[in-house]
Amino acid sequence: MDSDFDLGEVVLFELPISEFAQRLLFELQEDRLAWLYRREETGSLFVAATLRAEGEDLAALLRKVQAWVTSFGLSYVPFELDGRRYELQATEESVASQAA
């Protein structure tokens, strides 16, 4: 994680291709500061999104991205928060419909 970011205020969502990153960026910019970020040492592409001061904002952001992940047919999107890496899974309904 770069020291340029305050780790408690930014969530980084890693996307496999630029087109997905652009689409998620467009979605998130509707209600928060968000931008594209490419990690130089790995070339990984991220959408960085700021967290607002409201206590429920992280949950709201993750729900919004989860809905986006589901709508695009992805099974998950890796994300980084507070220097730790996680996976945001698509909703179970989407995974079940893809398996059928």
PDB file as gemmi writes it, atoms N, CA and C in Angstrom:
CRYST1    1.000    1.000    1.000  90.00  90.00  90.00 P 1                      
ATOM      1  N   MET A   1       0.857  -1.171   0.000  1.00  0.00           N  
ATOM      2  CA  MET A   1       0.000   0.000   0.000  1.00  0.00           C  
ATOM      3  C   MET A   1       0.899   1.228   0.000  1.00  0.00           C  
ATOM      4  N   ASP A   2       0.588   2.204  -0.822  1.00  0.00           N  
ATOM      5  CA  ASP A   2       1.386   3.421  -0.899  1.00  0.00           C  
ATOM      6  C   ASP A   2       1.125   4.321   0.295  1.00  0.00           C  
ATOM      7  N   SER A   3       2.138   5.028   0.723  1.00  0.00           N  
ATOM      8  CA  SER A   3       1.988   5.945   1.845  1.00  0.00           C  
ATOM      9  C   SER A   3       1.233   7.205   1.453  1.00  0.00           C  
ATOM     10  N   ASP A   4       0.949   7.404   0.158  1.00  0.00           N  
ATOM     11  CA  ASP A   4       0.191   8.571  -0.291  1.00  0.00           C  
ATOM     12  C   ASP A   4      -1.243   8.544   0.213  1.00  0.00           C  
ATOM     13  N   PHE A   5      -1.757   7.370   0.545  1.00  0.00           N  
ATOM     14  CA  PHE A   5      -3.132   7.228   0.976  1.00  0.00           C  
ATOM     15  C   PHE A   5      -3.198   7.145   2.487  1.00  0.00           C  
ATOM     16  N   ASP A   6      -4.206   7.796   3.077  1.00  0.00           N  
ATOM     17  CA  ASP A   6      -4.529   7.574   4.479  1.00  0.00           C  
ATOM     18  C   ASP A   6      -5.363   6.303   4.497  1.00  0.00           C  
ATOM     19  N   LEU A   7      -4.829   5.224   5.039  1.00  0.00           N  
ATOM     20  CA  LEU A   7      -5.422   3.901   4.899  1.00  0.00           C  
ATOM     21  C   LEU A   7      -6.822   3.805   5.469  1.00  0.00           C  
ATOM     22  N   GLY A   8      -7.182   4.649   6.404  1.00  0.00           N  
ATOM     23  CA  GLY A   8      -8.513   4.586   6.978  1.00  0.00           C  
ATOM     24  C   GLY A   8      -9.558   5.328   6.184  1.00  0.00           C  
ATOM     25  N   GLU A   9      -9.175   6.027   5.143  1.00  0.00           N  
ATOM     26  CA  GLU A   9     -10.113   6.867   4.413  1.00  0.00           C  
ATOM     27  C   GLU A   9     -10.345   6.444   2.976  1.00  0.00           C  
ATOM     28  N   VAL A  10      -9.593   5.460   2.470  1.00  0.00           N  
ATOM     29  CA  VAL A  10      -9.698   5.063   1.072  1.00  0.00           C  
ATOM     30  C   VAL A  10      -9.818   3.546   0.978  1.00  0.00           C  
ATOM     31  N   VAL A  11     -10.717   3.095   0.104  1.00  0.00           N  
ATOM     32  CA  VAL A  11     -10.843   1.676  -0.209  1.00  0.00           C  
ATOM     33  C   VAL A  11     -10.390   1.508  -1.655  1.00  0.00           C  
ATOM     34  N   LEU A  12      -9.544   0.515  -1.899  1.00  0.00           N  
ATOM     35  CA  LEU A  12      -9.051   0.230  -3.245  1.00  0.00           C  
ATOM     36  C   LEU A  12      -9.687  -1.045  -3.765  1.00  0.00           C  
ATOM     37  N   PHE A  13     -10.403  -0.959  -4.869  1.00  0.00           N  
ATOM     38  CA  PHE A  13     -11.032  -2.109  -5.510  1.00  0.00           C  
ATOM     39  C   PHE A  13     -10.210  -2.475  -6.740  1.00  0.00           C  
ATOM     40  N   GLU A  14      -9.697  -3.705  -6.781  1.00  0.00           N  
ATOM     41  CA  GLU A  14      -8.847  -4.138  -7.889  1.00  0.00           C  
ATOM     42  C   GLU A  14      -9.700  -4.751  -8.986  1.00  0.00           C  
ATOM     43  N   LEU A  15      -9.520  -4.264 -10.207  1.00  0.00           N  
ATOM     44  CA  LEU A  15     -10.298  -4.751 -11.343  1.00  0.00           C  
ATOM     45  C   LEU A  15      -9.375  -5.399 -12.366  1.00  0.00           C  
ATOM     46  N   PRO A  16      -9.849  -6.472 -13.021  1.00  0.00           N  
ATOM     47  CA  PRO A  16      -8.990  -7.210 -13.935  1.00  0.00           C  
ATOM     48  C   PRO A  16      -8.728  -6.497 -15.263  1.00  0.00           C  
ATOM     49  N   ILE A  17      -9.678  -5.663 -15.698  1.00  0.00           N  
ATOM     50  CA  ILE A  17      -9.495  -4.970 -16.977  1.00  0.00           C  
ATOM     51  C   ILE A  17      -9.938  -3.515 -16.850  1.00  0.00           C  
ATOM     52  N   SER A  18      -9.386  -2.692 -17.704  1.00  0.00           N  
ATOM     53  CA  SER A  18      -9.633  -1.253 -17.668  1.00  0.00           C  
ATOM     54  C   SER A  18     -11.113  -0.909 -17.872  1.00  0.00           C  
ATOM     55  N   GLU A  19     -11.791  -1.644 -18.744  1.00  0.00           N  
ATOM     56  CA  GLU A  19     -13.206  -1.359 -19.003  1.00  0.00           C  
ATOM     57  C   GLU A  19     -14.030  -1.499 -17.719  1.00  0.00           C  
ATOM     58  N   PHE A  20     -13.792  -2.550 -16.945  1.00  0.00           N  
ATOM     59  CA  PHE A  20     -14.508  -2.725 -15.689  1.00  0.00           C  
ATOM     60  C   PHE A  20     -14.169  -1.599 -14.717  1.00  0.00           C  
ATOM     61  N   ALA A  21     -12.904  -1.231 -14.669  1.00  0.00           N  
ATOM     62  CA  ALA A  21     -12.485  -0.159 -13.761  1.00  0.00           C  
ATOM     63  C   ALA A  21     -13.188   1.150 -14.117  1.00  0.00           C  
ATOM     64  N   GLN A  22     -13.264   1.461 -15.401  1.00  0.00           N  
ATOM     65  CA  GLN A  22     -13.942   2.697 -15.837  1.00  0.00           C  
ATOM     66  C   GLN A  22     -15.418   2.675 -15.452  1.00  0.00           C  
ATOM     67  N   ARG A  23     -16.054   1.532 -15.602  1.00  0.00           N  
ATOM     68  CA  ARG A  23     -17.486   1.437 -15.290  1.00  0.00           C  
ATOM     69  C   ARG A  23     -17.745   1.562 -13.790  1.00  0.00           C  
ATOM     70  N   LEU A  24     -16.904   0.901 -12.987  1.00  0.00           N  
ATOM     71  CA  LEU A  24     -17.080   1.035 -11.539  1.00  0.00           C  
ATOM     72  C   LEU A  24     -16.792   2.467 -11.103  1.00  0.00           C  
ATOM     73  N   LEU A  25     -15.780   3.073 -11.676  1.00  0.00           N  
ATOM     74  CA  LEU A  25     -15.463   4.465 -11.357  1.00  0.00           C  
ATOM     75  C   LEU A  25     -16.666   5.359 -11.630  1.00  0.00           C  
ATOM     76  N   PHE A  26     -17.276   5.201 -12.784  1.00  0.00           N  
ATOM     77  CA  PHE A  26     -18.453   5.999 -13.139  1.00  0.00           C  
ATOM     78  C   PHE A  26     -19.565   5.803 -12.109  1.00  0.00           C  
ATOM     79  N   GLU A  27     -19.785   4.564 -11.702  1.00  0.00           N  
ATOM     80  CA  GLU A  27     -20.825   4.248 -10.711  1.00  0.00           C  
ATOM     81  C   GLU A  27     -20.541   4.921  -9.369  1.00  0.00           C  
ATOM     82  N   LEU A  28     -19.303   4.846  -8.911  1.00  0.00           N  
ATOM     83  CA  LEU A  28     -18.971   5.379  -7.587  1.00  0.00           C  
ATOM     84  C   LEU A  28     -18.900   6.896  -7.552  1.00  0.00           C  
ATOM     85  N   GLN A  29     -18.556   7.518  -8.670  1.00  0.00           N  
ATOM     86  CA  GLN A  29     -18.436   8.977  -8.695  1.00  0.00           C  
ATOM     87  C   GLN A  29     -19.774   9.685  -8.562  1.00  0.00           C  
ATOM     88  N   GLU A  30     -20.872   8.930  -8.612  1.00  0.00           N  
ATOM     89  CA  GLU A  30     -22.194   9.541  -8.427  1.00  0.00           C  
ATOM     90  C   GLU A  30     -22.338  10.153  -7.044  1.00  0.00           C  
ATOM     91  N   ASP A  31     -21.700   9.549  -6.025  1.00  0.00           N  
ATOM     92  CA  ASP A  31     -21.929  10.044  -4.668  1.00  0.00           C  
ATOM     93  C   ASP A  31     -20.687  10.110  -3.781  1.00  0.00           C  
ATOM     94  N   ARG A  32     -19.484   9.981  -4.386  1.00  0.00           N  
ATOM     95  CA  ARG A  32     -18.259  10.089  -3.574  1.00  0.00           C  
ATOM     96  C   ARG A  32     -17.074  10.381  -4.486  1.00  0.00           C  
ATOM     97  N   LEU A  33     -15.997  10.800  -3.869  1.00  0.00           N  
ATOM     98  CA  LEU A  33     -14.760  11.023  -4.600  1.00  0.00           C  
ATOM     99  C   LEU A  33     -14.145   9.667  -4.925  1.00  0.00           C  
ATOM    100  N   ALA A  34     -13.868   9.429  -6.191  1.00  0.00           N  
ATOM    101  CA  ALA A  34     -13.266   8.169  -6.632  1.00  0.00           C  
ATOM    102  C   ALA A  34     -12.371   8.455  -7.833  1.00  0.00           C  
ATOM    103  N   TRP A  35     -11.352   7.630  -8.019  1.00  0.00           N  
ATOM    104  CA  TRP A  35     -10.410   7.819  -9.112  1.00  0.00           C  
ATOM    105  C   TRP A  35      -9.744   6.489  -9.434  1.00  0.00           C  
ATOM    106  N   LEU A  36      -9.110   6.436 -10.628  1.00  0.00           N  
ATOM    107  CA  LEU A  36      -8.344   5.259 -11.023  1.00  0.00           C  
ATOM    108  C   LEU A  36      -6.939   5.374 -10.466  1.00  0.00           C  
ATOM    109  N   TYR A  37      -6.384   4.239 -10.096  1.00  0.00           N  
ATOM    110  CA  TYR A  37      -5.043   4.193  -9.523  1.00  0.00           C  
ATOM    111  C   TYR A  37      -4.352   2.931 -10.037  1.00  0.00           C  
ATOM    112  N   ARG A  38      -3.165   3.095 -10.609  1.00  0.00           N  
ATOM    113  CA  ARG A  38      -2.382   1.957 -11.067  1.00  0.00           C  
ATOM    114  C   ARG A  38      -1.139   1.844 -10.195  1.00  0.00           C  
ATOM    115  N   ARG A  39      -0.969   0.706  -9.579  1.00  0.00           N  
ATOM    116  CA  ARG A  39       0.187   0.456  -8.722  1.00  0.00           C  
ATOM    117  C   ARG A  39       1.393   0.184  -9.613  1.00  0.00           C  
ATOM    118  N   GLU A  40       2.382   1.059  -9.532  1.00  0.00           N  
ATOM    119  CA  GLU A  40       3.528   0.988 -10.437  1.00  0.00           C  
ATOM    120  C   GLU A  40       4.294  -0.328 -10.351  1.00  0.00           C  
ATOM    121  N   GLU A  41       4.542  -0.798  -9.142  1.00  0.00           N  
ATOM    122  CA  GLU A  41       5.389  -1.985  -8.996  1.00  0.00           C  
ATOM    123  C   GLU A  41       4.743  -3.263  -9.531  1.00  0.00           C  
ATOM    124  N   THR A  42       3.420  -3.348  -9.565  1.00  0.00           N  
ATOM    125  CA  THR A  42       2.742  -4.551 -10.042  1.00  0.00           C  
ATOM    126  C   THR A  42       1.928  -4.314 -11.308  1.00  0.00           C  
ATOM    127  N   GLY A  43       1.600  -3.068 -11.602  1.00  0.00           N  
ATOM    128  CA  GLY A  43       0.748  -2.758 -12.735  1.00  0.00           C  
ATOM    129  C   GLY A  43      -0.729  -2.989 -12.462  1.00  0.00           C  
ATOM    130  N   SER A  44      -1.072  -3.373 -11.239  1.00  0.00           N  
ATOM    131  CA  SER A  44      -2.471  -3.635 -10.883  1.00  0.00           C  
ATOM    132  C   SER A  44      -3.291  -2.357 -10.986  1.00  0.00           C  
ATOM    133  N   LEU A  45      -4.520  -2.500 -11.475  1.00  0.00           N  
ATOM    134  CA  LEU A  45      -5.424  -1.363 -11.652  1.00  0.00           C  
ATOM    135  C   LEU A  45      -6.484  -1.382 -10.565  1.00  0.00           C  
ATOM    136  N   PHE A  46      -6.682  -0.233  -9.941  1.00  0.00           N  
ATOM    137  CA  PHE A  46      -7.644  -0.100  -8.842  1.00  0.00           C  
ATOM    138  C   PHE A  46      -8.569   1.078  -9.099  1.00  0.00           C  
ATOM    139  N   VAL A  47      -9.760   0.974  -8.520  1.00  0.00           N  
ATOM    140  CA  VAL A  47     -10.618   2.131  -8.343  1.00  0.00           C  
ATOM    141  C   VAL A  47     -10.512   2.482  -6.866  1.00  0.00           C  
ATOM    142  N   ALA A  48     -10.046   3.682  -6.585  1.00  0.00           N  
ATOM    143  CA  ALA A  48      -9.923   4.172  -5.213  1.00  0.00           C  
ATOM    144  C   ALA A  48     -11.171   4.972  -4.892  1.00  0.00           C  
ATOM    145  N   ALA A  49     -11.738   4.721  -3.715  1.00  0.00           N  
ATOM    146  CA  ALA A  49     -12.956   5.419  -3.296  1.00  0.00           C  
ATOM    147  C   ALA A  49     -12.785   5.909  -1.868  1.00  0.00           C  
ATOM    148  N   THR A  50     -13.119   7.164  -1.652  1.00  0.00           N  
ATOM    149  CA  THR A  50     -13.006   7.725  -0.310  1.00  0.00           C  
ATOM    150  C   THR A  50     -14.185   7.303   0.546  1.00  0.00           C  
ATOM    151  N   LEU A  51     -13.921   7.248   1.840  1.00  0.00           N  
ATOM    152  CA  LEU A  51     -14.974   6.994   2.815  1.00  0.00           C  
ATOM    153  C   LEU A  51     -15.387   8.321   3.442  1.00  0.00           C  
ATOM    154  N   ARG A  52     -16.682   8.484   3.646  1.00  0.00           N  
ATOM    155  CA  ARG A  52     -17.187   9.677   4.302  1.00  0.00           C  
ATOM    156  C   ARG A  52     -17.215   9.442   5.812  1.00  0.00           C  
ATOM    157  N   ALA A  53     -17.449  10.473   6.561  1.00  0.00           N  
ATOM    158  CA  ALA A  53     -17.391  10.411   8.022  1.00  0.00           C  
ATOM    159  C   ALA A  53     -18.549   9.629   8.639  1.00  0.00           C  
ATOM    160  N   GLU A  54     -19.650   9.461   7.917  1.00  0.00           N  
ATOM    161  CA  GLU A  54     -20.792   8.740   8.474  1.00  0.00           C  
ATOM    162  C   GLU A  54     -20.385   7.317   8.861  1.00  0.00           C  
ATOM    163  N   GLY A  55     -20.865   6.849   9.991  1.00  0.00           N  
ATOM    164  CA  GLY A  55     -20.502   5.543  10.506  1.00  0.00           C  
ATOM    165  C   GLY A  55     -20.899   4.376   9.616  1.00  0.00           C  
ATOM    166  N   GLU A  56     -21.931   4.532   8.825  1.00  0.00           N  
ATOM    167  CA  GLU A  56     -22.439   3.451   7.973  1.00  0.00           C  
ATOM    168  C   GLU A  56     -21.888   3.512   6.550  1.00  0.00           C  
ATOM    169  N   ASP A  57     -20.957   4.439   6.276  1.00  0.00           N  
ATOM    170  CA  ASP A  57     -20.525   4.643   4.897  1.00  0.00           C  
ATOM    171  C   ASP A  57     -19.776   3.449   4.318  1.00  0.00           C  
ATOM    172  N   LEU A  58     -18.922   2.802   5.092  1.00  0.00           N  
ATOM    173  CA  LEU A  58     -18.202   1.639   4.563  1.00  0.00           C  
ATOM    174  C   LEU A  58     -19.186   0.559   4.142  1.00  0.00           C  
ATOM    175  N   ALA A  59     -20.163   0.271   4.975  1.00  0.00           N  
ATOM    176  CA  ALA A  59     -21.166  -0.743   4.635  1.00  0.00           C  
ATOM    177  C   ALA A  59     -21.927  -0.346   3.372  1.00  0.00           C  
ATOM    178  N   ALA A  60     -22.298   0.919   3.256  1.00  0.00           N  
ATOM    179  CA  ALA A  60     -23.024   1.387   2.074  1.00  0.00           C  
ATOM    180  C   ALA A  60     -22.167   1.242   0.817  1.00  0.00           C  
ATOM    181  N   LEU A  61     -20.890   1.595   0.913  1.00  0.00           N  
ATOM    182  CA  LEU A  61     -19.978   1.470  -0.229  1.00  0.00           C  
ATOM    183  C   LEU A  61     -19.837   0.012  -0.636  1.00  0.00           C  
ATOM    184  N   LEU A  62     -19.623  -0.872   0.322  1.00  0.00           N  
ATOM    185  CA  LEU A  62     -19.450  -2.287  -0.002  1.00  0.00           C  
ATOM    186  C   LEU A  62     -20.718  -2.891  -0.607  1.00  0.00           C  
ATOM    187  N   ARG A  63     -21.885  -2.493  -0.121  1.00  0.00           N  
ATOM    188  CA  ARG A  63     -23.142  -2.972  -0.714  1.00  0.00           C  
ATOM    189  C   ARG A  63     -23.281  -2.493  -2.159  1.00  0.00           C  
ATOM    190  N   LYS A  64     -22.919  -1.243  -2.400  1.00  0.00           N  
ATOM    191  CA  LYS A  64     -23.022  -0.695  -3.756  1.00  0.00           C  
ATOM    192  C   LYS A  64     -22.087  -1.434  -4.706  1.00  0.00           C  
ATOM    193  N   VAL A  65     -20.846  -1.670  -4.274  1.00  0.00           N  
ATOM    194  CA  VAL A  65     -19.896  -2.374  -5.127  1.00  0.00           C  
ATOM    195  C   VAL A  65     -20.321  -3.831  -5.297  1.00  0.00           C  
ATOM    196  N   GLN A  66     -20.848  -4.447  -4.256  1.00  0.00           N  
ATOM    197  CA  GLN A  66     -21.322  -5.828  -4.377  1.00  0.00           C  
ATOM    198  C   GLN A  66     -22.445  -5.921  -5.412  1.00  0.00           C  
ATOM    199  N   ALA A  67     -23.356  -4.979  -5.411  1.00  0.00           N  
ATOM    200  CA  ALA A  67     -24.428  -4.963  -6.407  1.00  0.00           C  
ATOM    201  C   ALA A  67     -23.848  -4.798  -7.810  1.00  0.00           C  
ATOM    202  N   TRP A  68     -22.839  -3.953  -7.932  1.00  0.00           N  
ATOM    203  CA  TRP A  68     -22.177  -3.751  -9.223  1.00  0.00           C  
ATOM    204  C   TRP A  68     -21.487  -5.036  -9.667  1.00  0.00           C  
ATOM    205  N   VAL A  69     -20.761  -5.685  -8.776  1.00  0.00           N  
ATOM    206  CA  VAL A  69     -20.075  -6.946  -9.076  1.00  0.00           C  
ATOM    207  C   VAL A  69     -21.085  -7.975  -9.571  1.00  0.00           C  
ATOM    208  N   THR A  70     -22.198  -8.070  -8.888  1.00  0.00           N  
ATOM    209  CA  THR A  70     -23.247  -9.021  -9.255  1.00  0.00           C  
ATOM    210  C   THR A  70     -23.822  -8.695 -10.623  1.00  0.00           C  
ATOM    211  N   SER A  71     -24.099  -7.417 -10.871  1.00  0.00           N  
ATOM    212  CA  SER A  71     -24.712  -7.024 -12.146  1.00  0.00           C  
ATOM    213  C   SER A  71     -23.783  -7.257 -13.331  1.00  0.00           C  
ATOM    214  N   PHE A  72     -22.476  -7.246 -13.122  1.00  0.00           N  
ATOM    215  CA  PHE A  72     -21.522  -7.477 -14.201  1.00  0.00           C  
ATOM    216  C   PHE A  72     -21.126  -8.945 -14.327  1.00  0.00           C  
ATOM    217  N   GLY A  73     -21.729  -9.802 -13.504  1.00  0.00           N  
ATOM    218  CA  GLY A  73     -21.469 -11.224 -13.617  1.00  0.00           C  
ATOM    219  C   GLY A  73     -20.115 -11.665 -13.090  1.00  0.00           C  
ATOM    220  N   LEU A  74     -19.476 -10.821 -12.299  1.00  0.00           N  
ATOM    221  CA  LEU A  74     -18.209 -11.212 -11.687  1.00  0.00           C  
ATOM    222  C   LEU A  74     -18.505 -12.025 -10.431  1.00  0.00           C  
ATOM    223  N   SER A  75     -17.620 -12.934 -10.081  1.00  0.00           N  
ATOM    224  CA  SER A  75     -17.847 -13.712  -8.864  1.00  0.00           C  
ATOM    225  C   SER A  75     -17.331 -12.980  -7.630  1.00  0.00           C  
ATOM    226  N   TYR A  76     -16.301 -12.155  -7.798  1.00  0.00           N  
ATOM    227  CA  TYR A  76     -15.777 -11.374  -6.677  1.00  0.00           C  
ATOM    228  C   TYR A  76     -14.867 -10.268  -7.203  1.00  0.00           C  
ATOM    229  N   VAL A  77     -14.564  -9.308  -6.330  1.00  0.00           N  
ATOM    230  CA  VAL A  77     -13.586  -8.264  -6.600  1.00  0.00           C  
ATOM    231  C   VAL A  77     -12.707  -8.136  -5.362  1.00  0.00           C  
ATOM    232  N   PRO A  78     -11.386  -8.234  -5.535  1.00  0.00           N  
ATOM    233  CA  PRO A  78     -10.496  -8.002  -4.397  1.00  0.00           C  
ATOM    234  C   PRO A  78     -10.508  -6.522  -4.018  1.00  0.00           C  
ATOM    235  N   PHE A  79     -10.387  -6.256  -2.723  1.00  0.00           N  
ATOM    236  CA  PHE A  79     -10.264  -4.865  -2.298  1.00  0.00           C  
ATOM    237  C   PHE A  79      -9.317  -4.769  -1.118  1.00  0.00           C  
ATOM    238  N   GLU A  80      -8.787  -3.582  -0.923  1.00  0.00           N  
ATOM    239  CA  GLU A  80      -7.859  -3.317   0.169  1.00  0.00           C  
ATOM    240  C   GLU A  80      -8.415  -2.204   1.038  1.00  0.00           C  
ATOM    241  N   LEU A  81      -8.314  -2.437   2.350  1.00  0.00           N  
ATOM    242  CA  LEU A  81      -8.778  -1.479   3.341  1.00  0.00           C  
ATOM    243  C   LEU A  81      -7.866  -1.587   4.549  1.00  0.00           C  
ATOM    244  N   ASP A  82      -7.393  -0.468   5.049  1.00  0.00           N  
ATOM    245  CA  ASP A  82      -6.506  -0.447   6.217  1.00  0.00           C  
ATOM    246  C   ASP A  82      -5.295  -1.345   6.040  1.00  0.00           C  
ATOM    247  N   GLY A  83      -4.771  -1.418   4.804  1.00  0.00           N  
ATOM    248  CA  GLY A  83      -3.571  -2.205   4.544  1.00  0.00           C  
ATOM    249  C   GLY A  83      -3.809  -3.702   4.461  1.00  0.00           C  
ATOM    250  N   ARG A  84      -5.060  -4.132   4.504  1.00  0.00           N  
ATOM    251  CA  ARG A  84      -5.389  -5.555   4.416  1.00  0.00           C  
ATOM    252  C   ARG A  84      -6.168  -5.831   3.139  1.00  0.00           C  
ATOM    253  N   ARG A  85      -6.036  -7.042   2.641  1.00  0.00           N  
ATOM    254  CA  ARG A  85      -6.691  -7.453   1.396  1.00  0.00           C  
ATOM    255  C   ARG A  85      -7.882  -8.362   1.719  1.00  0.00           C  
ATOM    256  N   TYR A  86      -8.992  -8.113   1.018  1.00  0.00           N  
ATOM    257  CA  TYR A  86     -10.224  -8.871   1.195  1.00  0.00           C  
ATOM    258  C   TYR A  86     -10.808  -9.194  -0.183  1.00  0.00           C  
ATOM    259  N   GLU A  87     -11.853 -10.026  -0.206  1.00  0.00           N  
ATOM    260  CA  GLU A  87     -12.614 -10.285  -1.428  1.00  0.00           C  
ATOM    261  C   GLU A  87     -14.075  -9.960  -1.177  1.00  0.00           C  
ATOM    262  N   LEU A  88     -14.637  -9.166  -2.060  1.00  0.00           N  
ATOM    263  CA  LEU A  88     -16.060  -8.848  -2.004  1.00  0.00           C  
ATOM    264  C   LEU A  88     -16.766  -9.778  -2.979  1.00  0.00           C  
ATOM    265  N   GLN A  89     -17.552 -10.701  -2.454  1.00  0.00           N  
ATOM    266  CA  GLN A  89     -18.221 -11.724  -3.264  1.00  0.00           C  
ATOM    267  C   GLN A  89     -19.518 -11.189  -3.862  1.00  0.00           C  
ATOM    268  N   ALA A  90     -19.868 -11.707  -5.039  1.00  0.00           N  
ATOM    269  CA  ALA A  90     -21.174 -11.420  -5.625  1.00  0.00           C  
ATOM    270  C   ALA A  90     -22.239 -12.024  -4.722  1.00  0.00           C  
ATOM    271  N   THR A  91     -23.461 -11.545  -4.864  1.00  0.00           N  
ATOM    272  CA  THR A  91     -24.540 -12.116  -4.053  1.00  0.00           C  
ATOM    273  C   THR A  91     -24.759 -13.567  -4.445  1.00  0.00           C  
ATOM    274  N   GLU A  92     -25.263 -14.352  -3.530  1.00  0.00           N  
ATOM    275  CA  GLU A  92     -25.462 -15.782  -3.752  1.00  0.00           C  
ATOM    276  C   GLU A  92     -26.423 -16.057  -4.904  1.00  0.00           C  
ATOM    277  N   GLU A  93     -27.415 -15.209  -5.089  1.00  0.00           N  
ATOM    278  CA  GLU A  93     -28.372 -15.416  -6.169  1.00  0.00           C  
ATOM    279  C   GLU A  93     -27.673 -15.384  -7.529  1.00  0.00           C  
ATOM    280  N   SER A  94     -26.709 -14.473  -7.681  1.00  0.00           N  
ATOM    281  CA  SER A  94     -25.987 -14.353  -8.932  1.00  0.00           C  
ATOM    282  C   SER A  94     -25.106 -15.566  -9.169  1.00  0.00           C  
ATOM    283  N   VAL A  95     -24.422 -16.023  -8.152  1.00  0.00           N  
ATOM    284  CA  VAL A  95     -23.553 -17.181  -8.279  1.00  0.00           C  
ATOM    285  C   VAL A  95     -24.382 -18.414  -8.625  1.00  0.00           C  
ATOM    286  N   ALA A  96     -25.541 -18.573  -7.994  1.00  0.00           N  
ATOM    287  CA  ALA A  96     -26.406 -19.721  -8.263  1.00  0.00           C  
ATOM    288  C   ALA A  96     -26.945 -19.691  -9.714  1.00  0.00           C  
ATOM    289  N   SER A  97     -27.305 -18.518 -10.188  1.00  0.00           N  
ATOM    290  CA  SER A  97     -27.852 -18.432 -11.554  1.00  0.00           C  
ATOM    291  C   SER A  97     -26.777 -18.694 -12.601  1.00  0.00           C  
ATOM    292  N   GLN A  98     -25.518 -18.346 -12.304  1.00  0.00           N  
ATOM    293  CA  GLN A  98     -24.429 -18.628 -13.245  1.00  0.00           C  
ATOM    294  C   GLN A  98     -24.117 -20.108 -13.298  1.00  0.00           C  
ATOM    295  N   ALA A  99     -24.308 -20.820 -12.194  1.00  0.00           N  
ATOM    296  CA  ALA A  99     -24.014 -22.242 -12.133  1.00  0.00           C  
ATOM    297  C   ALA A  99     -25.096 -23.060 -12.852  1.00  0.00           C  
ATOM    298  N   ALA A 100     -26.301 -22.502 -12.934  1.00  0.00           N  
ATOM    299  CA  ALA A 100     -27.427 -23.242 -13.536  1.00  0.00           C  
ATOM    300  C   ALA A 100     -27.345 -23.294 -15.033  1.00  0.00           C  
TER     301      ALA A 100                                                      
END                                                                             
